[in-house]
Amino acid sequence: MFETTIAGSLPKPEWLAEPEKLWAPWRLDGDALERGKRDASLVWLKEQEAAGIDIVSNGEQFREHFVHGFLKHVDGIDWNRMTTMGIRDNRYDAEVPTVTGPVSRQRPVHSEEVEFCRHYTSRRMKFTLPGPMTICDTIADDHYGRRADMAMAFAALLNEEARELEALGVDVIQFDEPAFNVFMDDVRDWGIDALQRAREGLTCTTAVHICYGYGIQQNLDWKQTLGDEWRQYEAIFPALNASTIDQVSLECANSHVPMSLVGLLADKQVLVGAIDVTRNDIETPEQVAAVIEDACRYVAPEQVTACTNCGLAPMPKAVAAGKLWALAAGAALARERL
């Protein structure tokens, strides 16, 4: 009861990329870069183990960007044809590559890093992949014409990748879908279908992560427009509860999400975000336990896994490490009480 895991990313060491900056470019190249990625992953695997995190990950140390880290190994994308595009319904603009033909994988993308990490930890291991709807909201289209069609094409590639990672010993495969909190009608119309295509045939645990984003200024500004209650989850949770996905990861700590909305996930494992990723102050175990206990008012304790709201990548390393310890200690406290 109340196992612990993280939503995704962890800070990169300052010798690997600029610290406290989201999606910072690499400071190494060639063989030195590959060694650096492995060293950084090993550090974070051991940090998680030491803190008491039950289901660990490599903290996305092998990729600069949570979406483009996968897309850079996909054919049909022109990286020399950058397009200015509004991301998350024009929350902010970004220069993104353009799909110019049918997409296909050149080769397995993440297998080598998974093999490395699997060798160095005996704990259950999670791996995160971008969800098909969020890919479509992070890349320009000059081929498919409809986001739904492009999403299904990427879902097939994600499924190929996920099956390979499962075979290498990944215990939990999570698809990151922050776009689900923005395009709620599309989620019901085709987003969940694409998500289920991405997880098709997997026997490992599958999860979808849906939050309100990293603690970057554009997201903080957007949150100010959402009012006193953030009810986006209400529009999509019933459909997710009926889906084939096993777990739903959501934002709870210091947010305006009514905790009662987790009750719409009665048939799922709920990854309750009990760690705030927008502030550098480290939670106390009491604060973490309070979030977990609040969730247990609406779903059974056996359904709850303690998690972070989102990735910790932009934070100072010491803060992120402290939050891992707080998460594990808070889950232990809640477990003792209940």
PAVOGU-889401 format. One record per atom (N, C-alpha, C): x, y, z; residue in one letter. Coordinates in steps of 0.02 Angstrom, whole numbers, plus 32768, in hexadecimal, padded with zeros to 4 digits. Example, Ala and Ser with C-alpha at 12.3 -4.5 7.8 and 13.67 -1.06 7.14 Angstrom:
! PAVOGU-889401
82947EE48186a
82677F1F8186a
82947F5B8186a
82827F908162s
82AC7FCB8165s
82858002818As
! end
This chain:
! PAVOGU-889401
802A7FC48000m
800080008000m
802C803F8000m
801880717FD8f
803B80B07FD3f
808480A77FBCf
808C807F7F88e
80CF807C7F69e
80DF80C17F4Be
811E80CB7F3Ct
8134810D7F25t
815681077EE1t
814E813C7EB9t
817081427E78t
8172818C7E66t
8191819C7E2Ei
819381E17E17i
817081E67DD4i
815B82237DC3a
8137822D7D84a
816482257D48a
81A3823B7D4Eg
81CE82377D13g
821482517D1Dg
822082907D0Bs
826482AA7D06s
828282BD7D49s
82C582BD7D4Al
82ED82D37D83l
832383027D68l
833F832E7D93p
8371835E7D7Bp
83AE833B7D5Dp
83C9835B7D2Ak
840883427D0Ek
844383637D33k
847A833D7D3Dp
84B4835B7D5Dp
84CF83967D34p
84F083C57D56e
850684017D33e
853B83F37CFFe
855E83BB7D05w
859083AA7CD2w
8570838A7C94w
853083777C99l
850D83587C60l
84E3838B7C3Al
84C383B97C5Da
849A83ED7C3Fa
849484267C70a
848084617C57e
8479849B7C83e
8447848C7CB9e
845A84967CF9p
842C84857D30p
83F184B47D35p
83BA849A7D51e
837E84C07D60e
835F84E07D21e
836B84BF7CE8k
834E84D77CA9k
832D849C7C87k
82EE84A67C74l
82C984717C53l
82E0846A7C0Bl
82EF842C7BF6w
8301841C7BB1w
834184407B9Bw
837184437BC9a
83B184637BBAa
83DA84387B8Ba
840084567B5Dp
842A842E7B30p
8463840C7B55p
847D83D67B37w
84B483B07B56w
84F383DA7B5Aw
851B83CD7B8Dr
855D83EC7B94r
859583BD7B7Er
858483817B6Bl
85B483507B53l
859F83397B0El
85CC83157AECd
85B882F77AACd
85DE82B67AA2d
85C982917A6Fg
85EB82537A5Eg
85E8821F7A95g
861F81FA7A9Dd
862381C67AD0d
861D81E27B16d
8638821F7B20a
8634823E7B63a
85EB824B7B76a
85C2825D7B46l
857B82697B54l
855982287B68l
856781F27B44e
854781B27B54e
855C819A7B9Ae
859C81A37BAAr
85B381907BEEr
859181BC7C22r
858B81FD7C12g
856C822B7C42g
8524821A7C50g
84FE82077C1Dk
84B881F47C26k
84B481B77C55k
84E081877C4Br
84DF814B7C75r
84F1815C7CBDr
852481867CC5d
853881997D09d
84FF81BD7D2Dd
84DE81EB7D09a
84A782107D28a
846D81E27D3Ba
845F81B27D0Fs
842981827D1Es
843981587D5Bs
847881437D5Fl
848C81197D98l
848681407DDAl
849A817F7DD9v
849481A97E15v
844B81AC7E2Bv
841D81B87DFCw
83D781C07E10w
83B6817E7E22w
83CB81477E04l
83B081077E1Al
83C280FB7E63l
840081097E75k
841580FD7EBAk
83F781307EEAk
83ED816E7ED3e
83CB81A07EFDe
838481897F0De
8361816F7EDBq
831D81587EE7q
831C811C7F16q
834A80EE7F0Ce
834D80B37F38e
835B80C87F7Fe
838B80F67F88a
839D810C7FCBa
836381307FEDa
833C81557FC6a
8303817A7FE3a
82CA814B7FF5a
82C781107FD6g
829180E27FE4g
825A80E27FB0g
826A80F97F73i
823980F87F3Ci
823280B07F24i
81F580997F1Dd
81E980537F0Dd
81F080437EC3d
81D6806F7E98i
81D780637E50i
8201809C7E32i
823D808B7E1Bv
826E80BE7E08v
826F80C97DBDv
829080FF7DA8s
829B810D7D61s
82DE812E7D59s
82F381387D1Bn
8334815A7D11n
832D81A67D0En
82F181BF7D1Cg
82E882077D1Eg
82F1822B7CDCg
82EB82057CA5e
82F182217C61e
833482417C56e
836982227C72q
83AC823E7C6Bq
83C882367C24q
83AA820B7BFCf
83C381FE7BB9f
83A5822C7B84f
837682587B97r
835782827B64r
835282CB7B7Br
835782F87B4Ae
8350833F7B59e
830783517B65e
82DA83357B3Dh
829483497B3Ch
8269830B7B40h
8234830E7B67f
820D82D27B75f
81E882B87B37f
81DC82E27B06v
81BD82CC7AC7v
81F282C27A90v
821A82F57A85h
824A82F27A4Eh
828082BD7A58h
828B82A87A97g
82BB82727AA2g
82A782327A7Fg
826682287A76f
824E81EF7A4Ff
824B82007A04f
8232823B79F3l
8226824D79AEl
826682527984l
829F826079A4k
82DD8268797Dk
82F38227795Ck
82D481F0796Eh
82E581AF7951h
82AD81957924h
828281C3790Ev
824881B078E5v
825081CC789Fv
824881A2786Cd
824881B87827d
820681DA7816d
8209820677E3g
81CD822B77CEg
81C9826F77EEg
81FC82827815i
81FE82C37837i
823A82EB781Ci
822E83287807d
8262835377EEd
827883837825d
82B58377783Fw
82CF83A07876w
82F083E0785Cw
82F683E6781Bn
830E842577FEn
82D5845477EBn
8299843B77EFr
825E846377E1r
823A84707822r
825084A47845m
823384B57885m
81F884E5787Bm
81C384D878A0t
818584FE789At
8174851C78DEt
8163855C78DFt
814B857B791Dt
810385667929t
80F7854B7964m
80B6852D7972m
80A0853D79B9m
8061854A79C2g
804685547A06g
803D85117A29g
805C850A7A63i
805B84CB7A88i
802684D07ABFi
800384977ACBr
7FCF84927AFFr
7F9B84C87AF5r
7F7E84C97AB8d
7F4A84F97AA6d
7F6485407AADd
7FA0854B7A92n
7FBF858D7A8Dn
7FD385AA7AD1n
7FE0857E7B01r
7FF985967B41r
803E85B77B39r
8066859A7B0Cy
80A685B97AFAy
80BA85A17AB4y
80E585C87A93d
80FD85B67A51d
814085927A56d
814B85647A27a
818A85407A24a
819B853079DBa
81DC852A79CFe
81F48515798De
81F684C9798De
81CF84AA7962v
81C984617963v
81D88445791Dv
81EF84077919p
81FA83E778D8p
81B783D878B6p
81BB83C47877t
817F83BC784Et
817B83757832t
814183567839v
81348315781Av
8127832077D0v
814F830177A6t
814A830A775Dt
813982CA7738t
81348292775Bg
81258252773Bg
810F8220776Fg
80FF81E2775Ap
80EB81AE7789p
812181A377BEp
810E819E77FDv
814081977832v
814E814C783Dv
818E813F784Cs
81A480FB785Cs
81E281007887s
81F080CD78AEr
822C80CE78D9r
826880B778B0r
82A080DA78BAq
82DF80C4789Bq
82F9808578BEq
82EF80837900r
830B804D7929r
82EC8053796Fr
82F88022799Bp
82E3802C79E1p
8303806B79FDp
82DB80927A21v
82F380D37A38v
831380CF7A7Dv
82F180AE7AACh
830680B17AF2h
8321806F7B0Dh
832A803E7AE3s
833C7FFB7AFCs
837F7FFB7B21s
83B1801D7B07e
83F3801B7B26e
83F280397B6Ce
83CF80717B75e
83CD808F7BB7e
83A680647BE8e
837280427BD0v
834C80167BFCv
83767FDA7C11v
839C7FBD7BE2e
83C87F857BF3e
83FA7F9A7C28e
84177FD67C20f
84477FF07C51f
84277FF77C96f
83ED80177C99c
83CD80247CD9c
83B47FE37CF9c
839B7FB67CD0r
83827F767CECr
83BB7F507D0Dr
83F87F577CF2h
84327F347D0Fh
84437F4F7D54h
84357F907D61y
844C7FB07D9Ey
84177FB87DD4y
83DB7FA17DC9t
83AA7FA37DFFt
83807F637DFEt
83727F4B7E39s
83477F107E40s
82FF7F257E51s
82F47F667E59r
82B17F7D7E67r
82867F7E7E27r
82467F817E31r
821B7F8A7DF7r
822C7FCC7DD5r
82277FCC7D93m
823E80057D6Dm
8207801F7D40m
820080617D40k
81D180837D14k
81F780A47CDBk
81D580A67CA1f
81F180CC7C69f
81BA80F77C4Cf
81CA81367C3Ct
819881647C22t
81A2816F7BD7t
816A81727BB4l
816981827B6Cl
813681BA7B61l
814081E47B2Fp
810D82177B21p
80CF81F67B06p
8095820F7B1Ag
805681F47B00g
8049820E7ABAg
802181EA7A93p
801581FE7A4Dp
7FF482427A45p
7FC482547A70m
7FA682967A69m
7FD782CE7A78m
800082C47AABt
803282F77ABCt
806782FD7A86t
807A82C67A66i
80A782CA7A2Di
808982F779F7i
804982EC79E9c
8028831479B4c
8024835D79C6c
8026836D7A06d
802383B37A1Cd
806983D07A25d
809D83AA7A11t
80E283C07A1At
810983B879D9t
80E583B179A1i
810483A87960i
80D483C3792Bi
80F083DF78F6a
80C683FA78C0a
80B783C3788Da
807D83C7786Ed
80678394783Ed
805F83B177F8d
8084839477C9d
807B83A57782d
80728365775Ad
805283337779h
804882F47756h
800482D57764h
7FF282CC77A4y
7FB682A577B5y
7F7682CD77ADy
7F78830D77BDg
7F3C833777B4g
7F0E833977EFg
7F0883027815r
7EDF82FF7851r
7F0982E8788Br
7F03830A78C3r
7F2982F578FEr
7F1882AE7913r
7ED9829B790Ca
7EC58258791Fa
7EEA822478F6a
7EF2822F78B6d
7F158200788Bd
7F5F81FD789Cd
7F7D823778A8m
7FC4823978BBm
7FCF821878FFm
7FA08222792Da
7FA78203796Fa
7FA781B7796Ba
7F7C819B7941m
7F7A8152793Am
7FBA8138791Am
7FD7815E78EDa
8017814978CFa
804E81497903a
8051817C792Df
8084817D7962f
807581497998f
8035813C79A5a
8023810979D6a
803E80C579C2a
803C80B67981a
80588076796Aa
80A380727976a
80C680A9796Dl
810F80A9797Al
811D80A379C5l
80F680C679EDl
80FE80C17A36l
80F1807A7A4El
80C180597A2Fn
80B280147A42n
80ED7FE67A32n
810C7FEF79F8e
81477FC779E7e
817E7FD17A1Be
818980107A2Ce
81BD80207A5De
81AC80037AA2e
816E800C7AB7a
815A7FF47AF9a
81607FA97AFFa
814F7F857ACCr
81547F3C7ACEr
819D7F267AD7r
81CA7F497AB6e
82117F3A7ABDe
822A7F497B03e
82147F807B1Fl
822A7F937B63l
820E7F627B97l
81D17F4D7B8Ee
81B57F1B7BBAe
81DF7EDB7BB9e
81F47EC67B7Da
821B7E897B77a
825F7E8F7B99a
82787ECD7BA1l
82B87ED97BC1l
82B27EDF7C0Dl
82757EDA7C28g
826D7EDA7C70g
824E7F177C8Fg
82327F447C67v
820E7F7D7C83v
81CD7F657CA2v
81BF7F7B7CDEd
81847F657D03d
81477F927CF9d
81547FD37CEFv
811F80047CE4v
8131802F7CA9v
810680337C78i
810F80617C40i
80DA80977C45i
80F280D57C49q
80C5810E7C52q
80C6813A7C14q
808B814D7BFEf
8085817C7BC6f
807381C07BE2f
809A81F27BD0d
809082367BEBd
8062825C7BBCd
802982727BD8e
7FF682947BB0e
7FDE82D57BD0e
800A83067BD8p
7FF283477BF2p
7FBE83677BC5p
7FBE83557B84a
7F8B83717B56a
7F45835B7B69a
7F3E83257B90f
7EFC830E7BA4f
7ED883427BCFf
7EFD836E7BF0n
7EDF83A17C1An
7ECC83DF7BF4n
7ED683DE7BB2v
7ECB84197B89v
7E95840C7B54v
7E9983D27B34f
7E6C83C37AFCf
7E3B838C7B12f
7E10839C7B41m
7DE783697B60m
7DB783477B2Fm
7D9B836D7B00d
7D6E834E7ACFd
7D94831D7AA3d
7DD1832F7A8Fd
7DFA83027A66d
7E0D82C47A8Dd
7E1882CB7ACEv
7E2982907AF7v
7DF2825C7AF0v
7DB482727AF6r
7D7C82437AF2r
7D7182297AABr
7D7D82567A79d
7D7082437A34d
7DA382127A18d
7DE482207A26w
7E1881F47A0Aw
7E5681EC7A35w
7E5E82157A68g
7E9B82137A90g
7EA381D27AB6g
7E6D81BA7AD5i
7E71817C7AFBi
7E7981407ACCi
7E5981447A91d
7E64810E7A60d
7EAE81097A4Cd
7ECE81437A42a
7F1481437A30a
7F3F81297A6Aa
7F2D813D7AA7l
7F5281257AE1l
7F4C80D97AE7l
7F1080BF7ADDq
7F0780767AE2q
7F2B80527AA9q
7F3180717A70r
7F5980527A3Ar
7FA280507A4Er
7FBB80837A71a
800180847A86a
8010804D7AB9a
7FDF803A7AE3r
7FEB80077B16r
7FD37FC27B02r
7FBB7FBB7AC6e
7F9E7F7C7AADe
7FCF7F417AB6e
7FB57F0B7AD4g
7FDD7ECE7AD9g
800F7ECC7B11g
80177F027B37l
80477F037B6El
802A7EDD7BA9l
80557EB87BCCt
80407E967C09t
805D7EB67C47t
808E7EE37C3Fc
80A77F087C79c
80737F3C7C8Dc
807E7F5C7CC6t
80517F927CDCt
80587FCE7CADt
80207FEC7C9Ct
802180277C71t
800180627C96t
801C809D7C8Aa
800580D97CACa
7FFF81127C7Aa
7FD681437C8Bv
7FD481827C67v
7FDD81BA7C9Av
800981E97C8Ah
801782217CB6h
7FF782607C99h
7FCB827F7CC1i
7FA882BB7CABi
7FAE82EF7CE2i
7FD383257CD6c
7FDB83577D0Bc
7FD1839C7CECc
7FE183CE7D13y
7FDB84137CFDy
801F84317CEBy
805184067CE3g
8090841B7CC6g
80C7842C7CF8g
810384317CDCy
813D84467D03y
8132848C7D20y
815C849C7D51g
815684DD7D71g
817885157D4Ag
816C85177D08i
8187854D7CDFi
815485867CDCi
816C85C17CCBq
814185FC7CD1q
810285F77CA7q
810885DC7C6Aq
80CC85D77C3Fq
809685AD7C60q
80AA85777C82n
8078854E7CA4n
805C85717CE1n
808785937D06l
807085B77D41l
803E85ED7D2El
804C86107CF6d
801D86447CDEd
7FDB86247CC9d
7FDE85EB7CA8w
7FA185C97C92w
7F7685B57CCEw
7F97859C7D02k
7F7285867D3Dk
7F4B85BF7D5Dk
7F6685FC7D56q
7F4486367D73q
7F0186447D51q
7EF886287D15t
7EBA86347CEFt
7E8585FE7CFDt
7E9585CC7D25l
7E6A85917D2Cl
7E3785977D64l
7E3B85CD7D8Bg
7E0A85D77DC0g
7E1B85B37E00g
7DEB85B27E2Ed
7DF785967E70d
7DF5854A7E70d
7DD4852B7E3Fe
7DD384E37E39e
7DE884CE7DF3e
7E17849E7DF1w
7E2E84847DB0w
7E0984427DA4w
7DD984437D77r
7DAE84097D6Er
7DB883E67D2Br
7DF183F37D0Aq
7DFE83D37CC9q
7DFA83877CCDq
7E12836B7D04y
7E1183227D0Cy
7DCA83067D08y
7D9A832D7D1Fe
7D5683157D21e
7D3B83027CDCe
7D5483247CA8a
7D3C83187C65a
7D5782D87C46a
7D9082C07C60i
7DB282887C3Fi
7DB782497C6Ai
7DB282507CACf
7DBC82167CD7f
7D8981DE7CCCf
7D4981ED7CC1p
7D1B81B57CB5p
7D30818A7C7Ap
7D4581AA7C43a
7D5B81847C09a
7D9C815F7C17a
7DCA817D7C3Cl
7E08815B7C4El
7DFA81207C7Cl
7DC981287CA8n
7DB980F17CD5n
7D9F80B47CAFn
7D8180C07C75a
7D6780897C4Ba
7D9C806F7C1Ba
7DD8808C7C1Bs
7E0B80787BEBs
7E33803C7C03s
7E6280277BDAt
7E8D7FEE7BEBt
7ECC80027C11t
7ED680427C1Di
7F1080597C43i
7F0780457C8Ci
7F3F80307CACd
7F3B80187CF1d
7F3D80507D25d
7F6680847D18q
7F7380B77D4Aq
7F6A80FD7D2Bq
7F54812C7D55v
7F4E81717D40v
7F75819C7D72v
7FA481C27D58s
7FCF81ED7D82s
7FB682357D7Cs
7FA982557DB5l
7F8982967DB5l
7FA982C57DE8l
7F9983057DE1e
7FB4833A7E0Be
7F8583487E45e
7F9F83467E81c
7F7583537EBDc
7F9483867EECc
7FD583827EF9a
7FF483AB7F2Da
7FF383F57F1Aa
7FDA841E7F47n
7FD984677F3Fn
7FB8847D7EFEn
7F8784577EE6s
7F63846B7EAAs
7F1B847A7EBDs
7EF584907E8Bh
7EAF849F7E96h
7E8384677E79h
7E9F842C7E73v
7E7883F27E5Cv
7E5083D87E97v
7E0E83D57E92p
7DE683B77EC9p
7DF9836D7ED0p
7E0D83597F0Bm
7E2383147F15m
7DEA82E37F07m
7DAD82F97F0Cs
7D7582CC7F00s
7D7582B07EB9s
7D9982D17E8Bl
7D9982B97E46l
7DBD82767E3Fl
7DE882637E6Fv
7E0882227E69v
7DD481EA7E70v
7D9B81FA7E8Dg
7D6681C97E93g
7D4B81B37E4Fg
7D5981D97E1Al
7D4481C67DD7l
7D71818F7DBAl
7DA5817C7DDFl
7DD481487DC8l
7DCE810A7DF5l
7D9180F67E00a
7D8480C07E30a
7DA3807E7E1Ca
7DB080757DDBd
7DCB80357DC3d
7E1580387DB2d
7E37806E7DC5k
7E7D80777DB2k
7EA9807D7DF0k
7EE9806F7DE6q
7F1B80827E17q
7F2880CD7E0Cq
7F2780F37E43v
7F2D813B7E3Ev
7F7181507E58v
7F9981707E2El
7FDA818B7E42l
7FCE81D27E59l
7FC981DA7E9Av
7FB7821A7EB9v
7FF482477EBEv
7FF3827F7E9Bg
802A82AE7E9Eg
802C82D17EE1g
805C82BE7F0Ba
806082D97F4Fa
809D83067F58a
80C183137F21i
80FC833E7F23i
80F383767EF0i
80F783B47F07d
80F083EF7EDDd
813183FA7EB5d
812B84037E73v
8166840D7E49v
817084567E36v
814784827E52t
814D84C97E41t
817384F17E76t
818384D27EAFr
81A484F67EE6r
81DF84CE7EFFr
821284F17F14n
824F84CF7F2Bn
824E84BC7F74n
821B84D07F99d
821984BA7FDFd
820784707FE0d
8227844B800Ci
821F84028010i
81E783F28040i
81B983C98029e
817F83B68052e
819583908090e
816E839580C4t
8178836B80FFt
8153832880F4t
816882F48116p
814182B68112p
80F882BF8124p
80EA82EB8154e
80A482F88167e
807C8314812Ce
809A83428106q
8077835F80CDq
8069832B8098q
80998301808Av
809082CC8059v
805A829B8070v
805D828780AFa
802C825880CAa
7FE6827680C7a
7FE082B780D2a
7F9E82D780D1a
7F7E82D2808Ca
7FA682DB8057v
7F8C82D58013v
7F75828D8006v
7F9E825D801Ai
7F8C82178010i
7F4C82058035i
7F48821C8073e
7F0D820C809Ce
7ECE822D8080e
7ED682688064d
7E9D828A8045d
7E848262800Ad
7EB182487FE1a
7E9D821F7FA7a
7E7781E17FBEa
7E8A81C67FF7c
7E6A81898010c
7E2281948028c
7E0C81D28029r
7DC581DF8037r
7D9A81CD7FFBr
7DB981C67FC0y
7D9281BD7F83y
7DA2817D7F5Dy
7DDC81607F69v
7DED811F7F4Cv
7E0B80F57F84v
7E0B80B47F7Aa
7E2580877FADa
7E7180917FB5a
7E8B808B7FF2p
7ED480937FFCp
7EFD80667FCFp
7EE4802A7FC0e
7F097FFB7F96e
7F1080147F4Fe
7EE880457F3Bq
7EED80617EF7q
7F2080997EF1q
7F3A80B17F29v
7F6380EE7F29v
7FAD80DE7F27v
7FD080FE7EF7t
801981007EF5t
802D81487EFEt
805F81557F28a
8076819A7F34a
80A981AD7EFEa
809F81E97EE2c
80C781FD7EA8c
80D682487EADc
80FA82627E7Ct
810582AA7E76t
80D082C67E46t
80C383077E4Bn
809383267E1En
80A883217DD5n
80E8832C7DC9c
8103832C7D85c
814E831D7D8Cc
8175832A7D58g
81BC831F7D5Cg
81DF83537D87g
821A83417D9Fl
8242836D7DCAl
827E838C7DA6l
828183857D64a
82BC83987D3Fa
82D583DF7D4Ba
82AB84137D4Ep
82C684577D54p
82DE84697D9Ap
82DB843C7DCAm
82EB844C7E0Fm
833584427E1Em
835084637E52p
839384527E6Ap
839584097E7Ep
83CE83E97E73k
83D383A17E81k
83C483927ECBk
83DE83BB7EF8a
83D483AE7F3Fa
838A83B37F52a
836683E17F32v
831E83E87F40v
82F983AA7F27v
830983947EE9a
82E783597ECEa
82F5831C7EF9a
833383147F0Ea
834482DB7F39a
831E82DF7F7Ba
8319831A7F98g
82F483227FD6g
82AA83127FCEg
828E83247F95k
824883147F88k
823D82C97F81k
826E82A57F66l
8268825C7F62l
8264823E7FA9l
829082557FD5w
828F823D801Aw
824C824E803Cw
8233828B8030a
81F4829F804Ea
81BA82748035a
81BC82637FF4l
8187823A7FD8l
818581F57FF9l
81C081D67FFEa
81C38194801Da
81B081978067a
81C981CA808Ba
81B981CF80D2a
816F81DD80DDa
8152820780B3g
810B821680BAg
80DF81D980ACg
80F381B28079a
80CD8175806Ba
80D2814380A4a
810D813E80C2a
8115811180FBa
80EA81288136a
80E781698141l
80BE81848177l
80738174816Bl
805D8180812Ea
80178171811Ea
800881278124a
803880FE8110r
803080B58115r
802A80A0815Er
805280BE8189e
805180AE81D1e
800D80C181EFe
7FF280F981DAr
7FB2811181F5r
7F7880E681DDr
7F7B80D081A0l
7F4080AF8183l
7F478064817Fl
! end
